[in-house]
Amino acid sequence: MAKTSYITIPAGFDLQYKKVIKSGDRFITPRISVNRIFNSRAKKKGITQRSMFVELSSAWQGFSQATRDAWDLAGAVSNMSGWKLFVQDTTNRRKMDLAGYATPDVIYQSKVGRITIDPPATGLTIVQLHPQSYFVNKKVTGTRSQYEPKLISENLSLPIDISISYKADLKAIDSSAYAKFYVIVYSNYQGRDIENVCEIPFNLSNSWASLTSRISSVIGVFRGYTAFIQIHNARGTLLFDNVKIIHSSLNWARDPYCNYIERSFTKAFYQIPRNWGVEEIIEGAQYGSIYHTF
């Protein structure tokens, strides 16, 4: 057993203690560390000089009203202002050593999901689970980097509308090749489990497009659903963004803007399912979020 120790904070010193000390990692190596609330003048100056806000603010003011309006329209799709989307997009461009600024688009924005199939792989299916109750990662209000698990209960109501933006550059291996985004709604009727499918088929070669579909009724009482993006017997690249699974007037897709589609959770958040997971992945098949440059 590990040897531990403790201290008792004298009455009246709680506020002073919290001002100078904070908790470290509580799950692997519990510890306390200095709570650095203020930066020195020299550090503030360095941060300001390196900050992209100085450069981007001037660039934003130099844009025409039509360009700013185009960023606002694209940002509204991602539930952001045009300015915030411009900052996010340009920051990602600079990380990739790309000069200039992107052209805003309402079909996809900044980061997108990507599935790549190379030999010997022949396909991949990624899955997003939606049972009736599950946990998500929610930011703690008033903090910069603290999160907590939050229980979500999806009370399904029909219809369910699904939509997705995609771009495909795939080559068929044989005549059975296909790619699609689909949702299986599970229902129960007279003791039978029934799978009700709503799907959006993709062309194997297609420029950016946005597609929708709807399921209005199911047999029996529904009890949950699962979303899938699948490539079967084809190789190449599939890009996607702005995933929507709408019922009860809300979009229930996790990571709908595809910023972290491969993200998994550990430590205290182990009960939170991945945004998009796989049952099995073989050599040559990859998926993740990337900054789309063209």
MISEPA-586146 format. One line per 2 residues: for each residue x, y, z of C-alpha. Coordinates in Angstrom, 1 decimal, always signed. Example, Ala and Ser with C-alpha at 12.3 -4.5 7.8 and 13.67 -1.06 7.14 Angstrom:
BEGIN
+12.3,-4.5,+7.8 ~ +13.7,-1.1,+7.1
END
This chain:
BEGIN
+0.0,+0.0,+0.0 ~ +1.3,+3.4,-0.9
+2.3,+5.7,+1.9 ~ +0.2,+8.9,+2.0
+0.0,+12.0,+4.1 ~ -2.3,+14.9,+4.6
-2.5,+18.4,+6.0 ~ -5.3,+20.2,+7.8
-6.0,+23.7,+6.6 ~ -6.5,+26.0,+9.7
-9.9,+27.7,+9.9 ~ -9.9,+31.0,+8.1
-7.1,+30.1,+5.7 ~ -9.3,+28.3,+3.0
-9.4,+31.3,+0.7 ~ -5.7,+32.0,+0.9
-5.0,+28.3,+0.3 ~ -7.1,+28.2,-2.9
-5.5,+31.3,-4.2 ~ -2.0,+29.8,-4.3
-2.5,+26.0,-4.5 ~ -4.5,+23.9,-7.0
-5.1,+20.2,-7.5 ~ -3.1,+18.4,-10.2
-4.0,+15.2,-12.0 ~ -6.5,+13.4,-9.7
-6.5,+10.1,-11.5 ~ -3.0,+9.0,-12.3
-0.6,+10.9,-9.9 ~ -2.7,+12.9,-7.4
-0.8,+16.1,-6.4 ~ -1.1,+19.8,-5.7
+0.7,+22.5,-7.6 ~ +1.1,+26.3,-7.7
-2.0,+28.2,-9.0 ~ -0.5,+30.7,-11.4
-3.3,+33.3,-11.6 ~ -1.4,+36.2,-13.1
+1.3,+36.4,-15.7 ~ +4.3,+38.8,-15.4
+4.5,+41.8,-17.6 ~ +7.3,+40.2,-19.6
+5.3,+37.0,-20.1 ~ +2.2,+39.0,-21.1
+4.3,+40.9,-23.7 ~ +5.6,+37.7,-25.2
+2.1,+36.2,-25.4 ~ +0.8,+39.3,-27.1
+3.6,+39.4,-29.6 ~ +3.1,+35.7,-30.5
-0.7,+35.9,-30.5 ~ -2.5,+35.5,-33.8
-5.3,+37.8,-32.7 ~ -3.1,+40.8,-33.5
-2.4,+39.7,-37.1 ~ -5.9,+38.4,-37.7
-7.7,+41.4,-36.3 ~ -6.0,+43.6,-38.8
-6.7,+41.1,-41.6 ~ -10.4,+40.9,-40.6
-10.8,+44.6,-40.7 ~ -9.2,+44.7,-44.1
-11.7,+42.3,-45.6 ~ -14.6,+43.6,-47.7
-18.1,+43.5,-46.2 ~ -18.9,+40.7,-48.7
-16.0,+38.6,-47.4 ~ -17.0,+39.1,-43.8
-20.6,+38.2,-44.7 ~ -19.4,+35.0,-46.3
-17.5,+34.0,-43.2 ~ -20.6,+34.8,-41.1
-22.7,+32.4,-43.3 ~ -20.1,+29.6,-43.0
-19.7,+30.2,-39.3 ~ -23.5,+30.0,-38.7
-23.4,+26.4,-40.0 ~ -20.9,+25.5,-37.3
-22.8,+27.6,-34.6 ~ -20.0,+30.2,-34.6
-19.5,+33.8,-35.6 ~ -17.7,+34.5,-38.8
-14.8,+36.0,-36.8 ~ -14.4,+32.9,-34.6
-14.5,+30.6,-37.6 ~ -11.9,+32.8,-39.4
-9.6,+32.6,-36.3 ~ -10.0,+28.8,-36.0
-9.5,+28.2,-39.7 ~ -6.4,+30.4,-40.0
-4.9,+28.9,-36.8 ~ -5.2,+25.5,-38.3
-3.6,+26.8,-41.6 ~ -0.7,+28.2,-39.8
-0.1,+24.9,-37.9 ~ +0.3,+23.3,-41.4
+2.6,+26.1,-42.5 ~ +0.1,+27.3,-45.1
+0.1,+31.0,-46.1 ~ -2.9,+33.2,-46.9
-6.5,+32.7,-45.9 ~ -9.2,+30.1,-46.7
-12.3,+30.8,-48.8 ~ -15.3,+30.2,-46.5
-17.8,+27.6,-47.5 ~ -21.2,+26.6,-46.1
-20.8,+22.9,-47.0 ~ -17.7,+22.3,-44.9
-15.6,+24.3,-42.5 ~ -12.0,+24.1,-41.2
-11.6,+20.5,-39.9 ~ -13.4,+17.6,-41.5
-13.6,+13.9,-41.0 ~ -11.5,+11.7,-43.2
-11.6,+7.9,-43.9 ~ -8.7,+6.6,-46.0
-8.6,+3.1,-47.4 ~ -5.3,+1.7,-48.8
-4.3,-1.9,-49.6 ~ -4.6,-4.4,-48.1
-7.8,-2.9,-46.6 ~ -11.0,-3.0,-48.6
-13.2,-0.9,-46.5 ~ -14.1,+0.5,-43.0
-17.2,+1.2,-41.0 ~ -17.2,+3.8,-38.2
-19.9,+3.8,-35.6 ~ -21.6,+6.3,-33.3
-23.7,+4.8,-30.5 ~ -26.9,+6.4,-29.4
-28.6,+4.3,-26.6 ~ -31.4,+5.9,-24.7
-29.0,+7.0,-22.0 ~ -25.2,+7.7,-22.2
-22.6,+10.2,-20.9 ~ -21.0,+13.0,-22.8
-18.0,+15.3,-21.9 ~ -19.3,+18.7,-20.7
-17.2,+21.7,-20.0 ~ -17.5,+23.0,-16.4
-19.0,+26.5,-16.6 ~ -16.6,+29.3,-15.6
-13.4,+27.2,-16.1 ~ -10.9,+27.1,-19.0
-10.1,+23.4,-19.2 ~ -12.2,+21.4,-16.7
-14.8,+18.9,-17.9 ~ -17.3,+16.6,-16.2
-19.4,+13.6,-17.4 ~ -23.0,+14.5,-18.1
-25.8,+12.0,-18.4 ~ -27.8,+12.4,-21.6
-31.2,+10.8,-22.1 ~ -32.5,+10.7,-25.7
-36.2,+10.6,-25.8 ~ -36.7,+9.5,-29.3
-39.5,+11.0,-31.4 ~ -40.1,+10.6,-35.1
-39.3,+11.7,-37.7 ~ -35.5,+11.5,-37.6
-33.8,+13.6,-40.2 ~ -30.2,+12.9,-41.1
-27.8,+14.9,-43.2 ~ -24.1,+15.1,-44.0
-21.7,+16.9,-46.3 ~ -19.2,+14.7,-48.1
-16.6,+14.5,-50.8 ~ -15.5,+11.2,-52.3
-12.5,+10.0,-54.2 ~ -13.0,+6.3,-54.1
-12.3,+3.5,-56.6 ~ -14.4,+0.3,-56.6
-12.7,-3.0,-56.1 ~ -15.6,-4.9,-57.6
-19.3,-4.4,-58.5 ~ -20.4,-4.7,-54.9
-18.6,-1.4,-53.9 ~ -20.5,+1.3,-52.1
-20.2,+4.1,-49.5 ~ -22.9,+5.5,-47.3
-24.0,+7.2,-44.1 ~ -26.9,+5.5,-42.4
-28.8,+5.2,-39.2 ~ -30.4,+2.0,-37.8
-33.3,+2.7,-35.5 ~ -33.9,-0.3,-33.2
-37.5,-1.1,-32.3 ~ -39.3,-4.0,-30.6
-42.6,-5.5,-31.9 ~ -44.3,-8.6,-30.5
-41.0,-9.8,-28.9 ~ -39.0,-9.3,-32.1
-36.1,-6.9,-32.5 ~ -36.5,-4.9,-35.7
-33.9,-2.8,-37.5 ~ -35.3,+0.2,-39.3
-32.8,+1.8,-41.7 ~ -32.5,+5.4,-42.9
-29.5,+5.9,-45.3 ~ -27.8,+8.4,-47.5
-25.8,+6.6,-50.3 ~ -22.6,+8.3,-51.6
-21.3,+8.5,-55.1 ~ -17.8,+6.9,-55.2
-16.5,+10.0,-56.9 ~ -18.1,+13.3,-56.0
-17.2,+16.9,-55.2 ~ -18.4,+18.5,-52.0
-22.2,+18.1,-51.6 ~ -24.8,+18.1,-48.8
-27.4,+15.3,-48.7 ~ -30.4,+14.6,-46.4
-32.8,+11.7,-45.7 ~ -35.7,+11.0,-43.3
-37.3,+8.1,-41.4 ~ -40.9,+8.9,-40.4
-42.1,+5.6,-38.9 ~ -40.9,+2.3,-37.4
-42.6,-1.0,-36.6 ~ -43.2,-1.3,-32.8
-41.7,+0.8,-30.0 ~ -38.2,+2.2,-30.7
-35.5,+2.0,-28.1 ~ -32.4,+3.5,-29.5
-30.4,+3.9,-32.7 ~ -26.8,+3.7,-34.1
-25.2,+5.9,-36.8 ~ -22.7,+4.5,-39.3
-20.4,+5.8,-42.0 ~ -19.3,+2.9,-44.2
-17.0,+2.2,-47.2 ~ -17.3,-1.3,-48.6
-15.1,-2.9,-51.3 ~ -13.6,+0.4,-52.3
-10.3,+2.2,-51.8 ~ -9.4,+5.9,-51.6
-10.6,+8.8,-49.5 ~ -13.9,+9.9,-48.1
-14.2,+13.4,-46.5 ~ -17.3,+14.4,-44.5
-18.5,+17.3,-42.3 ~ -21.6,+18.8,-40.7
-23.2,+15.5,-39.5 ~ -26.8,+15.9,-38.4
-29.1,+13.5,-36.6 ~ -32.2,+15.6,-35.8
-35.1,+14.5,-33.8 ~ -37.2,+16.4,-31.1
-35.9,+19.6,-32.9 ~ -32.3,+19.0,-31.8
-29.1,+17.7,-33.5 ~ -28.0,+14.7,-31.4
-24.9,+13.9,-33.5 ~ -21.8,+13.9,-31.3
-18.9,+16.1,-32.7 ~ -21.2,+17.2,-35.6
-18.5,+19.5,-37.0 ~ -15.9,+16.7,-37.1
-13.2,+18.3,-35.1 ~ -12.2,+15.2,-33.1
-14.0,+12.2,-34.7 ~ -11.4,+9.7,-33.5
-11.4,+11.0,-29.9 ~ -11.6,+8.5,-27.1
-11.9,+9.2,-23.3 ~ -9.9,+7.7,-20.4
-9.5,+8.2,-16.7 ~ -12.6,+9.5,-15.1
-14.4,+9.7,-18.5 ~ -14.0,+6.0,-19.4
-17.8,+5.7,-19.6 ~ -18.1,+8.2,-22.4
-18.2,+6.5,-25.8 ~ -16.0,+7.6,-28.6
-17.4,+10.2,-31.0 ~ -16.9,+7.7,-33.7
-15.5,+4.2,-33.0 ~ -14.7,+1.0,-34.9
-15.3,-2.6,-34.0 ~ -12.2,-3.6,-35.9
-9.7,-1.8,-38.0 ~ -7.2,-3.5,-40.3
-3.9,-2.4,-41.9 ~ -4.4,+0.2,-44.5
-7.7,+1.7,-43.1 ~ -7.5,+5.0,-41.2
-9.9,+7.6,-39.9 ~ -9.6,+10.9,-38.1
-10.1,+14.7,-38.3 ~ -7.9,+16.8,-40.6
-7.8,+20.4,-41.8 ~ -9.2,+20.5,-45.3
-7.0,+22.6,-47.5 ~ -8.9,+22.5,-50.8
END
